[in-house]
Amino acid sequence: MGLLDIIIIILVIAWLGGFSLHIGGGLIHLLLVIAVIVLVARLLGVNV
């Protein structure tokens, strides 16, 4: 498990926590978008 995997897991957990507790409004979805972008970049082999 690499550093990007850990970042993705942390972002998704933070998003789930913020989404379920209604913290941050619409901006909390930005965490999910960032996690997906990092995941796609990792799958495509882009150095982030």
Buried (B, 14 or more C-beta within 10 A) or exposed (E): EEEEEEBBEEBBEBBEEBBEEEEBEEEBEEBBEBBEEBBEEBEEEEEE
